[in-house]
């Protein structure tokens, strides 16, 4: 009688052990990943990009860029964009970033049609620079930047260069003086892995 009772309990115990093992294999990695994220431990220190990652779902409209990504040309042909923001007008650092954005766009080579470059400025441009832009930067899209809405307190002073995805999300940010080759490498990598734009 004892032998039969043990034989009946043995398969039931094995089934429960297998179920617990299966749950541990399925739920264990998810629980560990959540604990790593919330506890900030065992996180990799290396990264494959050079700019500051913007992972908050912000758009150019959150920066005060008026008319961007809400209709018209940008939604008709969604592309990656190099956006220069200059809340105080386009001084020397802004002009350097506008030039850099154009050079990066040209540097994309055959991938250049998948991207564009734009300038959003919060103050009127100097007449000579506006003429220069019209003559030498025919593909540059000029947008209005609402300086009141620009989050200047959270950003370094001066002009900024942003990579914006085709859905209008800010992806990476670079300050004036950033290395153009690193920005080009980042954009090429994004274009390589992107299924959009």
PEURLIN-V213239 format. One record per pair of residues at least 24 apart in sequence whose C-alpha atoms are under 8 Angstrom apart, sorted by the first residue. I is the first residue (numbers start at 0). GAP is how many residues later the second one is. D is the distance in Angstrom with one decimal. If there is no record, write none. Layout:
# PEURLIN-V213239
I;GAP;D  I;GAP;D
This chain:
# PEURLIN-V213239
48;137;5.8  49;132;6.2  49;133;7.0  49;136;6.9  50;121;5.5  50;122;5.4  50;123;5.3  50;132;7.3  51;120;5.3  51;121;5.0  51;122;6.6  52;118;6.0  52;119;4.7  52;120;6.7  53;116;6.1  53;117;5.1  53;118;5.5  53;119;7.1  54;115;7.9  54;116;6.8  56;112;6.0  56;113;7.0  57;111;5.8  57;112;5.8  58;105;8.0  58;109;5.7  58;110;4.7  58;111;5.4  59;108;7.0  59;109;7.3  59;110;6.8  61;87;7.5  61;88;7.5  62;82;7.7  62;83;7.9  62;86;6.3  62;87;4.8  62;88;6.3  63;81;5.4  63;82;4.7  63;83;6.8  63;84;7.5  63;85;4.8  63;86;5.2  64;55;6.5  64;78;6.8  64;79;5.9  64;80;4.5  64;81;6.2  65;77;6.7  65;78;5.5  65;79;6.0  65;80;6.9  66;76;7.3  66;77;7.7  67;75;7.4  68;98;7.8  68;99;5.9  77;88;4.8  77;89;7.1  77;119;5.7  78;35;5.3  78;36;5.1  78;37;6.8  78;86;6.9  78;87;4.6  78;118;4.7  79;34;6.3  79;35;4.5  79;36;6.4  79;83;7.2  79;84;5.7  79;85;4.7  79;86;5.0  79;117;6.3  80;34;5.3  80;35;4.8  80;36;5.4  80;37;7.2  80;81;7.9  80;82;5.7  80;83;5.0  80;84;6.6  80;85;7.5  81;33;7.6  81;34;6.3  81;35;4.6  81;36;6.2  81;79;6.7  81;80;5.7  81;81;4.9  81;82;6.5  82;34;5.8  82;35;4.8  82;36;5.8  82;37;7.2  82;78;5.6  82;79;5.0  82;80;6.3  82;81;7.1  83;33;7.9  83;34;6.2  83;35;4.8  83;36;6.1  83;75;6.8  83;76;5.6  83;77;4.5  83;78;6.3  84;34;6.1  84;35;4.9  84;36;6.0  84;60;7.4  84;74;5.5  84;75;5.3  84;76;6.5  84;77;7.9  85;33;7.7  85;34;6.3  85;35;4.7  85;36;6.2  85;59;7.7  85;72;6.6  85;73;4.6  85;74;6.9  86;33;7.9  86;34;5.6  86;35;4.3  86;36;6.9  86;58;6.5  86;59;7.5  86;60;5.3  86;63;7.0  86;71;7.6  86;72;7.2  87;33;7.1  87;34;5.6  87;35;5.7  87;59;7.5  87;70;7.7  88;32;5.5  88;33;5.6  88;34;4.4  88;35;6.3  88;36;6.2  89;31;6.7  89;33;7.8  89;35;6.4  89;69;7.8  92;65;7.0  92;66;6.2  92;83;5.8  92;84;7.6  93;64;7.5  93;65;5.1  93;66;7.6  93;82;7.4  95;80;7.6  96;62;7.6  96;63;7.6  96;64;6.7  96;79;6.4  96;80;7.9  99;80;6.5  100;60;7.9  101;35;7.9  103;76;6.9  103;77;7.9  103;79;7.6  103;80;5.7  106;77;7.3  107;76;7.4  107;80;7.1  110;80;7.9  113;77;8.0  113;83;5.8  114;82;7.9  115;24;7.6  116;24;6.5  117;24;5.7  117;25;7.2  118;24;6.0  119;24;5.3  119;25;5.2  120;24;5.0  121;24;5.8  121;25;5.4  162;24;7.6  164;32;7.9  165;30;6.8  165;31;5.6
